[in-house]
């Protein structure tokens, strides 16, 4: 029982010691420093009586309640620089850059930074910006714009050198300082660059013009060479074409020439063959005809006397044969003549039949046309007779109505004829005013009435037989003419 209690106590003591050790042991990370205060310590390189201890990259024991442990970050920090400056020439500029800084790795720098930024580490970029802004304005005030543009490294180096002492006091080191941009609100830099830009543009235009000139010359030279090459090519092609045409013509002629030569050779060979054939036939005749004929003649001569009667009989037989052949030929000729005569007679009969048929057809057509014209004339005569008969009947029944109708139909012509009496009068003077006008119209109306009487007489004569109508026709000229002039007094 006692052993168990002892073991428990020992175990509890060990656990308590482990817990106490963990509570007292602190380890510094590689990017931080531990600042331990609360007891007197002496650190190498630091002044006496600092009163705190700095631990980096290792562990240390800290007495809780007696000592306090705080961490100081050793990471990189940056601050953006936007500083309004004025150059030595009085030109306002705005310089933009960036500063990358950190706390130094040595204990002095860490101690200086701990004294200044231990509880204000977030304020380090602002403090650094203030330091660099002041020195940057001071440095830019001693430079010209041209110096800043041409030698930006000089500006950077002077700024780092001017800020180095103060940054060291703050325990900070500058890893990088970069001037990104120099803004010119007044346009001085732009105007400063304009002559150079104009010179560059001038040189560029000159270079471009020179390049264009060289390119044009090269193109013209190339075009000339191309034209020359084209000309030479066309000349060569024309020569080759001429040679080809000549060769083609020669080839075209070679065919007929070779054909003619071949035909000539064939003709020569055929001639030779014909000559040989003729010679062969001659030899054949000599062998087959002449020699047998000579032998036959010799035989005939030797047997002439013996065969005289035979030859006479043979001559008589030949004469008979000739007579029979002549008779046969005469019969053939007569038969042919008879056939030709029959054919000629048949052709004449056919032509006569055709001519007669044509004549009969034309006569029938003429007769038909005559009958048609006679029928038409008869129809017209009957129509006219019917019209005359109808007019006479109308006149017999109502002569006045017919006359009135005829006058109504021809009244415009009658009035025109009556008015024609005044057509040739240029000036007409009427006496007695309205009475003279009335007298003139009365005369005109009397002429019109006379014309109406003549018209009635003519229509009545047309309705009577020709013998009865002769007397009124003769008396008609006594009536006043419709075309007569009206007696008018002219002054």
MIMI-445241 format. One line per field, with one value per residue (C-alpha): residue number from 0; residue in three letters; x, y negated, z. Coordinates in nm, 2 decimals. Layout:
BEGIN
pos	NUM, ...
code	ALA, ...
u	X, ...
v	Y, ...
w	Z, ...
//
This chain:
BEGIN
pos	0, 1, 2, 3, 4, 5, 6, 7, 8, 9, 10, 11, 12, 13, 14, 15, 16, 17, 18, 19, 20, 21, 22, 23, 24, 25, 26, 27, 28, 29, 30, 31, 32, 33, 34, 35, 36, 37, 38, 39, 40, 41, 42, 43, 44, 45, 46, 47, 48, 49, 50, 51, 52, 53, 54, 55, 56, 57, 58, 59, 60, 61, 62, 63, 64, 65, 66, 67, 68, 69, 70, 71, 72, 73, 74, 75, 76, 77, 78, 79, 80, 81, 82, 83, 84, 85, 86, 87, 88, 89, 90, 91, 92, 93, 94, 95, 96, 97, 98, 99, 100, 101, 102, 103, 104, 105, 106, 107, 108, 109, 110, 111, 112, 113, 114, 115, 116, 117, 118, 119, 120, 121, 122, 123, 124, 125, 126, 127, 128, 129, 130, 131, 132, 133, 134, 135, 136, 137, 138, 139, 140, 141, 142, 143, 144, 145, 146, 147, 148, 149, 150, 151, 152, 153, 154, 155, 156, 157, 158, 159, 160, 161, 162, 163, 164, 165, 166, 167, 168, 169, 170, 171, 172, 173, 174, 175, 176, 177, 178, 179, 180, 181, 182, 183, 184, 185, 186, 187, 188, 189, 190, 191, 192, 193, 194, 195, 196, 197, 198, 199, 200, 201, 202, 203, 204, 205, 206, 207, 208, 209, 210, 211, 212, 213, 214, 215, 216, 217, 218, 219, 220, 221, 222, 223, 224, 225, 226, 227, 228, 229, 230, 231, 232, 233, 234, 235, 236, 237, 238, 239, 240, 241, 242, 243, 244, 245, 246, 247, 248, 249, 250, 251, 252, 253, 254, 255, 256, 257, 258, 259, 260, 261, 262, 263, 264, 265, 266, 267, 268, 269, 270, 271, 272, 273, 274, 275, 276, 277, 278, 279, 280, 281, 282, 283, 284, 285, 286, 287, 288, 289, 290, 291, 292, 293, 294, 295, 296, 297, 298, 299, 300, 301, 302, 303, 304, 305, 306, 307, 308, 309, 310, 311, 312, 313, 314, 315, 316, 317, 318, 319, 320, 321, 322, 323, 324, 325, 326, 327, 328, 329, 330, 331, 332, 333, 334, 335, 336, 337, 338, 339, 340, 341, 342, 343, 344, 345, 346, 347, 348, 349, 350, 351, 352, 353, 354, 355, 356, 357, 358, 359, 360, 361, 362, 363, 364, 365, 366, 367, 368, 369, 370, 371, 372, 373, 374, 375, 376, 377, 378, 379, 380, 381, 382, 383, 384, 385, 386, 387, 388, 389, 390, 391, 392, 393, 394, 395, 396, 397, 398, 399, 400, 401, 402, 403, 404, 405, 406, 407, 408, 409, 410, 411, 412, 413, 414, 415, 416, 417, 418, 419, 420, 421, 422, 423, 424, 425, 426, 427, 428, 429, 430, 431, 432, 433, 434, 435, 436, 437, 438, 439, 440, 441, 442, 443, 444, 445, 446, 447, 448, 449, 450, 451, 452, 453, 454, 455, 456, 457, 458, 459, 460, 461, 462, 463, 464, 465, 466, 467, 468, 469, 470, 471, 472, 473, 474, 475, 476, 477, 478, 479, 480, 481, 482, 483, 484, 485, 486, 487, 488, 489, 490
code	UNK, UNK, UNK, UNK, UNK, UNK, UNK, UNK, UNK, UNK, UNK, UNK, UNK, UNK, UNK, UNK, UNK, UNK, UNK, UNK, UNK, UNK, UNK, UNK, UNK, UNK, UNK, UNK, UNK, UNK, UNK, UNK, UNK, UNK, UNK, UNK, UNK, UNK, UNK, UNK, UNK, UNK, UNK, UNK, UNK, UNK, UNK, UNK, UNK, UNK, UNK, UNK, UNK, UNK, UNK, UNK, UNK, UNK, UNK, UNK, UNK, UNK, UNK, UNK, UNK, UNK, UNK, UNK, UNK, UNK, UNK, UNK, UNK, UNK, UNK, UNK, UNK, UNK, UNK, UNK, UNK, UNK, UNK, UNK, UNK, UNK, UNK, UNK, UNK, UNK, UNK, UNK, UNK, UNK, UNK, UNK, UNK, UNK, UNK, UNK, UNK, UNK, UNK, UNK, UNK, UNK, UNK, UNK, UNK, UNK, UNK, UNK, UNK, UNK, UNK, UNK, UNK, UNK, UNK, UNK, UNK, UNK, UNK, UNK, UNK, UNK, UNK, UNK, UNK, UNK, UNK, UNK, UNK, UNK, UNK, UNK, UNK, UNK, UNK, UNK, UNK, UNK, UNK, UNK, UNK, UNK, UNK, UNK, UNK, UNK, UNK, UNK, UNK, UNK, UNK, UNK, UNK, UNK, UNK, UNK, UNK, UNK, UNK, UNK, UNK, UNK, UNK, UNK, UNK, UNK, UNK, UNK, UNK, UNK, UNK, UNK, UNK, UNK, UNK, UNK, UNK, UNK, UNK, UNK, UNK, UNK, UNK, UNK, UNK, UNK, UNK, UNK, UNK, UNK, UNK, UNK, UNK, UNK, UNK, UNK, UNK, UNK, UNK, UNK, UNK, UNK, UNK, UNK, UNK, UNK, UNK, UNK, UNK, UNK, UNK, UNK, UNK, UNK, UNK, UNK, UNK, UNK, UNK, UNK, UNK, UNK, UNK, UNK, UNK, UNK, UNK, UNK, UNK, UNK, UNK, UNK, UNK, UNK, UNK, UNK, UNK, UNK, UNK, UNK, UNK, UNK, UNK, UNK, UNK, UNK, UNK, UNK, UNK, UNK, UNK, UNK, UNK, UNK, UNK, UNK, UNK, UNK, UNK, UNK, UNK, UNK, UNK, UNK, UNK, UNK, UNK, UNK, UNK, UNK, UNK, UNK, UNK, UNK, UNK, UNK, UNK, UNK, UNK, UNK, UNK, UNK, UNK, UNK, UNK, UNK, UNK, UNK, UNK, UNK, UNK, UNK, UNK, UNK, UNK, UNK, UNK, UNK, UNK, UNK, UNK, UNK, UNK, UNK, UNK, UNK, UNK, UNK, UNK, UNK, UNK, UNK, UNK, UNK, UNK, UNK, UNK, UNK, UNK, UNK, UNK, UNK, UNK, UNK, UNK, UNK, UNK, UNK, UNK, UNK, UNK, UNK, UNK, UNK, UNK, UNK, UNK, UNK, UNK, UNK, UNK, UNK, UNK, UNK, UNK, UNK, UNK, UNK, UNK, UNK, UNK, UNK, UNK, UNK, UNK, UNK, UNK, UNK, UNK, UNK, UNK, UNK, UNK, UNK, UNK, UNK, UNK, UNK, UNK, UNK, UNK, UNK, UNK, UNK, UNK, UNK, UNK, UNK, UNK, UNK, UNK, UNK, UNK, UNK, UNK, UNK, UNK, UNK, UNK, UNK, UNK, UNK, UNK, UNK, UNK, UNK, UNK, UNK, UNK, UNK, UNK, UNK, UNK, UNK, UNK, UNK, UNK, UNK, UNK, UNK, UNK, UNK, UNK, UNK, UNK, UNK, UNK, UNK, UNK, UNK, UNK, UNK, UNK, UNK, UNK, UNK, UNK, UNK, UNK, UNK, UNK, UNK, UNK, UNK, UNK, UNK, UNK, UNK, UNK, UNK, UNK, UNK, UNK, UNK, UNK, UNK, UNK, UNK, UNK, UNK, UNK, UNK, UNK, UNK, UNK, UNK, UNK, UNK, UNK, UNK, UNK, UNK, UNK, UNK, UNK, UNK, UNK, UNK, UNK, UNK, UNK, UNK, UNK, UNK, UNK, UNK, UNK, UNK, UNK, UNK, UNK, UNK, UNK, UNK, UNK, UNK, UNK
u	0.00, 0.28, 0.46, 0.16, 0.13, 0.50, 0.48, 0.18, 0.35, 0.66, 0.45, 0.26, 0.59, 0.73, 0.41, 0.43, 0.80, 0.72, 0.43, 0.65, 0.93, 0.69, 0.55, 0.90, 1.06, 1.04, 1.17, 1.25, 1.14, 1.39, 1.20, 1.15, 1.35, 1.24, 1.29, 1.30, 1.27, 1.23, 1.58, 1.93, 2.11, 2.42, 2.43, 2.76, 2.79, 2.52, 2.55, 2.54, 2.21, 2.00, 1.77, 1.65, 1.77, 1.75, 1.72, 1.71, 1.70, 1.71, 1.52, 1.55, 1.40, 1.17, 1.05, 0.68, 0.57, 0.92, 1.02, 0.81, 0.86, 0.76, 0.83, 0.98, 0.92, 1.22, 1.01, 1.04, 0.83, 0.76, 0.63, 0.51, 0.67, 0.46, 0.65, 0.59, 0.93, 1.07, 1.39, 1.68, 1.51, 1.19, 0.99, 0.74, 0.76, 0.60, 0.84, 0.69, 0.89, 0.90, 1.12, 1.17, 1.32, 1.35, 1.49, 1.86, 1.98, 2.25, 2.16, 2.22, 1.97, 1.72, 1.77, 1.72, 1.41, 1.27, 1.31, 1.12, 0.87, 0.81, 0.45, 0.42, 0.54, 0.25, 0.37, 0.71, 0.61, 0.47, 0.78, 1.01, 0.80, 0.84, 1.22, 1.26, 1.02, 1.22, 1.55, 1.41, 1.28, 1.61, 1.80, 1.56, 1.59, 1.96, 1.92, 1.78, 1.52, 1.77, 2.00, 1.71, 1.61, 1.96, 2.10, 1.82, 2.07, 2.24, 1.91, 1.86, 2.21, 2.20, 1.87, 1.99, 2.30, 2.11, 1.87, 2.12, 2.22, 1.87, 1.76, 2.05, 1.93, 1.59, 1.75, 1.63, 1.82, 1.70, 1.70, 1.58, 1.49, 1.33, 1.22, 0.93, 0.80, 0.87, 0.55, 0.56, 0.24, 0.38, 0.48, 0.84, 0.97, 0.73, 0.85, 1.21, 1.16, 0.99, 1.31, 1.46, 1.13, 1.12, 1.48, 1.40, 1.09, 1.29, 1.56, 1.29, 1.12, 1.46, 1.54, 1.20, 1.23, 1.58, 1.44, 1.15, 1.39, 1.62, 1.31, 1.18, 1.51, 1.53, 1.17, 1.25, 1.56, 1.37, 1.09, 1.35, 1.52, 1.18, 1.10, 1.43, 1.39, 1.04, 1.17, 1.45, 1.20, 0.95, 1.23, 1.35, 0.99, 0.93, 1.25, 1.15, 0.80, 0.95, 1.17, 0.87, 0.65, 0.93, 0.97, 0.60, 0.58, 0.87, 0.70, 0.37, 0.55, 0.76, 0.44, 0.32, 0.68, 0.74, 0.40, 0.47, 0.82, 0.67, 0.40, 0.67, 0.86, 0.55, 0.48, 0.83, 0.81, 0.46, 0.60, 0.89, 0.64, 0.42, 0.72, 0.82, 0.46, 0.45, 0.77, 0.64, 0.32, 0.52, 0.73, 0.42, 0.26, 0.58, 0.56, 0.18, 0.07, 0.34, 0.52, 0.20, 0.08, 0.39, 0.36, 0.00, 0.08, 0.35, 0.11, -0.16, 0.09, 0.20, -0.16, -0.30, -0.38, -0.53, -0.75, -0.85, -1.20, -1.22, -1.13, -1.39, -1.65, -1.52, -1.55, -1.91, -1.99, -1.85, -2.04, -2.36, -2.27, -2.22, -2.55, -2.73, -2.55, -2.66, -3.02, -3.01, -2.87, -3.14, -3.41, -3.27, -3.26, -3.61, -3.74, -3.56, -3.71, -4.05, -4.01, -3.89, -4.19, -4.43, -4.27, -4.28, -4.65, -4.73, -4.55, -4.74, -5.08, -5.00, -4.90, -5.22, -5.43, -5.27, -5.31, -5.68, -5.74, -5.58, -5.78, -6.10, -6.03, -5.95, -6.27, -6.47, -6.31, -6.38, -6.74, -6.79, -6.65, -6.87, -7.18, -7.09, -7.04, -7.37, -7.55, -7.40, -7.50, -7.85, -7.87, -7.76, -8.01, -8.29, -8.20, -8.19, -8.52, -8.67, -8.54, -8.68, -9.01, -9.02, -8.93, -9.20, -9.46, -9.36, -9.39, -9.73, -9.86, -9.70, -9.50, -9.47, -9.32, -9.06, -8.97, -8.95, -8.72, -8.50, -8.49, -8.41, -8.13, -7.99, -8.08, -7.72, -7.60, -7.90, -7.83, -7.46, -7.54, -7.78, -7.52, -7.26, -7.43, -7.27, -6.93, -6.77, -6.91, -6.64, -6.85, -7.23, -7.44, -7.79, -8.04, -8.34, -8.19, -8.41, -8.63, -8.34, -8.23, -8.58, -8.59, -8.26, -8.37, -8.71, -8.52, -8.30, -8.61, -8.78, -8.48, -8.50, -8.87, -8.80, -8.54, -8.80, -9.04, -8.78, -8.69, -9.06, -9.09, -8.78, -8.90, -9.25, -9.08, -8.88, -9.21, -9.37, -9.29, -9.00, -9.24, -9.44, -9.13, -8.97, -9.17, -9.09, -8.73, -8.72, -8.90, -8.66, -8.39, -8.65, -8.64, -8.40, -8.07, -7.97, -7.63, -7.74, -7.63, -7.86, -7.92, -7.75, -7.70, -7.33, -7.19
v	0.00, -0.24, -0.14, -0.23, -0.57, -0.64, -0.54, -0.76, -1.05, -1.00, -0.98, -1.29, -1.47, -1.36, -1.48, -1.81, -1.85, -1.79, -2.04, -2.29, -2.24, -2.29, -2.60, -2.74, -2.63, -2.87, -2.81, -3.09, -3.02, -3.09, -3.41, -3.56, -3.67, -3.62, -3.92, -3.81, -4.07, -4.07, -3.99, -4.13, -3.99, -4.08, -4.02, -4.04, -4.35, -4.53, -4.80, -4.74, -4.74, -4.66, -4.45, -4.20, -3.90, -3.82, -3.46, -3.36, -3.02, -2.82, -2.74, -2.89, -2.86, -3.13, -3.17, -3.23, -3.52, -3.65, -3.69, -3.81, -3.67, -3.86, -3.78, -4.02, -3.92, -3.91, -3.88, -4.11, -4.42, -4.66, -5.01, -5.19, -5.53, -5.80, -6.12, -6.47, -6.64, -6.95, -6.93, -7.17, -7.34, -7.40, -7.14, -6.94, -6.56, -6.26, -5.98, -5.63, -5.33, -5.05, -4.98, -4.63, -4.61, -4.39, -4.39, -4.32, -3.97, -4.10, -4.14, -4.52, -4.57, -4.34, -4.53, -4.87, -4.74, -4.59, -4.92, -5.11, -4.86, -4.57, -4.68, -4.87, -4.63, -4.73, -5.09, -5.01, -5.06, -5.40, -5.50, -5.39, -5.58, -5.90, -5.85, -5.77, -6.05, -6.31, -6.20, -6.15, -6.51, -6.64, -6.44, -6.52, -6.89, -6.88, -6.70, -6.80, -6.61, -6.51, -6.36, -6.17, -6.03, -5.94, -5.80, -5.65, -5.43, -5.74, -5.85, -5.51, -5.49, -5.84, -5.76, -5.44, -5.60, -5.89, -5.66, -5.40, -5.57, -5.63, -5.28, -5.14, -5.33, -5.18, -4.84, -4.80, -4.71, -4.78, -4.48, -4.66, -5.01, -5.05, -5.37, -5.26, -5.57, -5.95, -6.14, -6.48, -6.68, -6.98, -6.78, -6.88, -6.53, -6.49, -6.82, -6.72, -6.41, -6.58, -6.70, -6.35, -6.20, -6.44, -6.36, -5.99, -6.04, -6.24, -5.97, -5.71, -5.89, -5.94, -5.58, -5.48, -5.71, -5.57, -5.22, -5.30, -5.44, -5.14, -4.91, -5.10, -5.08, -4.72, -4.66, -4.85, -4.66, -4.34, -4.44, -4.52, -4.19, -4.02, -4.20, -4.11, -3.75, -3.75, -3.90, -3.64, -3.37, -3.48, -3.51, -3.16, -3.03, -3.19, -3.03, -2.70, -2.74, -2.82, -2.51, -2.31, -2.45, -2.38, -2.03, -1.98, -2.11, -1.88, -1.59, -1.68, -1.69, -1.38, -1.18, -1.26, -1.26, -0.92, -0.80, -0.93, -0.78, -0.45, -0.47, -0.56, -0.26, -0.05, -0.18, -0.10, 0.24, 0.29, 0.18, 0.42, 0.69, 0.60, 0.61, 0.94, 1.06, 0.94, 1.11, 1.42, 1.40, 1.35, 1.65, 1.83, 1.73, 1.83, 2.17, 2.21, 2.03, 1.95, 2.28, 2.48, 2.25, 2.30, 2.66, 2.64, 2.43, 2.67, 2.96, 2.76, 2.69, 3.04, 3.16, 2.87, 3.07, 3.35, 3.12, 2.87, 3.01, 3.01, 2.64, 2.55, 2.74, 2.56, 2.22, 2.30, 2.39, 2.07, 1.87, 2.04, 1.97, 1.60, 1.59, 1.74, 1.50, 1.20, 1.32, 1.36, 1.01, 0.87, 1.04, 0.90, 0.55, 0.57, 0.69, 0.41, 0.15, 0.30, 0.27, -0.10, -0.19, -0.03, -0.22, -0.55, -0.49, -0.42, -0.74, -0.94, -0.80, -0.87, -1.23, -1.28, -1.14, -1.38, -1.68, -1.60, -1.56, -1.89, -2.06, -1.91, -2.02, -2.38, -2.39, -2.27, -2.54, -2.81, -2.70, -2.70, -3.05, -3.17, -3.02, -3.17, -3.52, -3.49, -3.38, -3.68, -3.92, -3.78, -3.81, -4.18, -4.25, -4.09, -4.28, -4.61, -4.53, -4.45, -4.78, -4.98, -4.80, -4.87, -5.24, -5.27, -5.11, -5.35, -5.65, -5.53, -5.49, -5.80, -6.02, -6.30, -6.07, -5.93, -6.28, -6.39, -6.10, -6.16, -6.53, -6.46, -6.23, -6.48, -6.80, -6.88, -6.87, -7.08, -7.34, -7.34, -7.39, -7.68, -7.84, -7.81, -8.10, -8.33, -8.17, -8.40, -8.72, -8.92, -9.22, -9.22, -9.52, -9.47, -9.75, -9.84, -9.67, -9.39, -9.40, -9.35, -9.05, -8.91, -8.95, -8.77, -8.48, -8.47, -8.44, -8.17, -7.99, -8.03, -7.87, -7.59, -7.55, -7.54, -7.28, -7.08, -7.10, -6.97, -6.69, -6.59, -6.59, -6.38, -6.13, -6.12, -6.06, -5.77, -5.61, -5.64, -5.44, -5.57, -5.71, -5.91, -6.04, -6.18, -6.51, -6.61, -6.52, -6.76, -7.03, -7.00, -7.24, -7.52, -7.50, -7.71, -7.53, -7.45, -7.57, -7.90, -8.23, -8.43, -8.78, -9.01, -9.39, -9.46, -9.80
w	0.00, 0.09, -0.23, -0.43, -0.26, -0.32, -0.68, -0.72, -0.56, -0.78, -1.09, -1.00, -0.93, -1.27, -1.45, -1.25, -1.35, -1.71, -1.71, -1.53, -1.79, -2.08, -1.91, -1.86, -2.19, -2.49, -2.84, -3.09, -3.45, -3.73, -3.84, -3.49, -3.18, -2.82, -2.59, -2.23, -1.96, -1.58, -1.47, -1.51, -1.80, -1.99, -2.36, -2.55, -2.76, -2.57, -2.31, -1.94, -1.76, -2.06, -1.84, -2.11, -2.29, -2.67, -2.79, -3.16, -3.32, -2.99, -2.67, -2.32, -1.98, -1.86, -1.50, -1.51, -1.31, -1.29, -1.65, -1.95, -2.30, -2.61, -2.98, -3.24, -3.61, -3.83, -4.16, -4.46, -4.47, -4.75, -4.79, -5.10, -5.16, -5.32, -5.26, -5.41, -5.47, -5.63, -5.84, -5.84, -6.14, -5.94, -6.14, -5.93, -5.96, -5.80, -5.73, -5.69, -5.55, -5.30, -5.00, -4.88, -4.53, -4.22, -3.87, -3.87, -3.77, -3.52, -3.15, -3.16, -3.44, -3.27, -2.95, -3.12, -3.30, -2.98, -2.80, -3.08, -3.24, -2.99, -2.93, -3.26, -3.53, -3.76, -3.76, -3.91, -4.28, -4.20, -4.00, -4.28, -4.54, -4.34, -4.32, -4.69, -4.80, -4.62, -4.76, -5.11, -5.11, -5.00, -5.26, -5.55, -5.45, -5.54, -5.87, -6.21, -6.40, -6.66, -6.38, -6.24, -6.58, -6.70, -6.37, -6.16, -5.98, -5.85, -5.70, -5.54, -5.40, -5.25, -5.09, -4.94, -4.82, -4.66, -4.49, -4.38, -4.05, -3.94, -4.04, -3.84, -3.54, -3.59, -3.60, -3.97, -4.28, -4.64, -4.86, -5.17, -5.29, -5.63, -5.80, -6.02, -6.18, -6.20, -6.28, -6.43, -6.38, -6.57, -6.88, -6.86, -6.92, -7.22, -7.36, -7.28, -7.48, -7.78, -7.95, -7.91, -8.03, -8.32, -8.40, -8.38, -8.59, -8.84, -8.85, -8.88, -9.17, -9.33, -9.28, -9.41, -9.71, -9.78, -9.73, -9.96, -10.22, -10.20, -10.21, -10.51, -10.69, -10.60, -10.73, -11.05, -11.09, -11.02, -11.26, -11.53, -11.47, -11.48, -11.80, -11.95, -11.84, -11.98, -12.31, -12.33, -12.23, -12.50, -12.76, -12.66, -12.66, -13.00, -13.13, -12.98, -13.12, -13.47, -13.45, -13.33, -13.61, -13.86, -13.73, -13.73, -14.09, -14.18, -14.01, -14.18, -14.52, -14.44, -14.42, -14.78, -14.91, -14.76, -14.88, -15.23, -15.23, -15.11, -15.38, -15.63, -15.52, -15.54, -15.89, -15.99, -15.84, -16.00, -16.33, -16.30, -16.21, -16.51, -16.74, -16.60, -16.63, -16.99, -17.06, -16.89, -17.10, -17.41, -17.33, -17.24, -17.58, -17.75, -17.58, -17.58, -17.91, -18.15, -18.14, -18.16, -18.43, -18.63, -18.58, -18.67, -18.99, -19.08, -19.03, -19.23, -19.51, -19.53, -19.53, -19.74, -20.04, -19.84, -19.64, -19.90, -19.92, -19.55, -19.54, -19.80, -19.60, -19.29, -19.47, -19.58, -19.23, -19.10, -19.36, -19.24, -18.89, -18.97, -19.15, -18.86, -18.62, -18.84, -18.85, -18.47, -18.43, -18.66, -18.46, -18.14, -18.29, -18.42, -18.08, -17.90, -18.15, -18.10, -17.72, -17.75, -17.97, -17.72, -17.43, -17.63, -17.72, -17.35, -17.24, -17.50, -17.39, -17.03, -17.11, -17.32, -17.04, -16.79, -17.02, -17.08, -16.71, -16.64, -16.91, -16.78, -16.43, -16.54, -16.75, -16.46, -16.23, -16.49, -16.53, -16.15, -16.12, -16.40, -16.24, -15.91, -16.06, -16.26, -15.94, -15.75, -16.03, -16.04, -15.66, -15.67, -15.95, -15.76, -15.45, -15.64, -15.81, -15.47, -15.33, -15.62, -15.59, -15.22, -15.27, -15.54, -15.31, -15.03, -15.25, -15.38, -15.02, -14.85, -15.08, -14.82, -14.56, -14.81, -14.92, -14.56, -14.48, -14.78, -14.70, -14.33, -14.44, -14.69, -14.50, -14.39, -14.75, -14.86, -14.60, -14.68, -15.05, -14.97, -14.75, -15.03, -15.20, -14.93, -14.94, -15.19, -15.04, -14.86, -14.75, -14.73, -14.64, -14.53, -14.59, -14.38, -14.07, -13.94, -14.24, -14.48, -14.27, -14.28, -14.65, -14.70, -14.49, -14.67, -15.00, -14.86, -14.74, -15.07, -15.24, -14.99, -15.06, -15.43, -15.36, -15.16, -15.46, -15.70, -15.45, -15.43, -15.82, -15.85, -15.60, -15.77, -16.10, -15.95, -15.84, -16.20, -16.51, -16.72, -16.99, -16.74, -16.56, -16.88, -16.87, -16.51, -16.57, -16.86, -16.66, -16.37, -16.49, -16.47, -16.09, -15.91, -15.84, -15.49, -15.56, -15.71, -15.55, -15.33, -15.48, -15.24, -15.28, -15.24, -15.21
//
